[in-house]
Amino acid sequence: MDWGTIEASWGTRFPSDYKEFVAAYGEGAIDDYLAVMAPETHGEPGVETAYEGMQQESWNAEDMWRAANPGEAEIPRLISWGVDSSADVLCWLATDKDPDKWPVMVWNQDDARWTEYASGMVEFLCRLFRAEFDECPLGAVSLWGAGSPIFLHKNEEQRLRKAGVSPWTGEPDPYAGMFGE
């Protein structure tokens, strides 16, 4: 990762735990439910971005904030780092000058509300896997108390799919090749 270029384009540094996570694991999915996005260079509105990439999902988060808070004049800085199969968006509330102090914000699509969690990304995930919140912060409970979830790098998932194997079961994929993969 060229963190200097990425951070300069966003006008801020990124949290240390996220940088360490990306260095160790990269971009990928957890238990075929939660996608952790790789950082990307930020462009201006209207500039082509990756489908469901960090920038696009951050813009989506801002739109959801506007919809949930129609009378609010100012939208806080939200930077998305994850999305899940329930259409939830996981962000940082990027308002502190120190990115290691940014709390996690979750847009829960089922409840149509934002909830702030006083933790960084990695602590949030660990607490989710251990079911340490008062309730599951996501739309489905598949990762709630999962204990030992599986992370699969995006490239490995694609490689397995191309080989006709379900990345999540290890079994032959009966739908392999049907969708132009």
Disulfide bonds with the S-S distance in Angstrom:
none
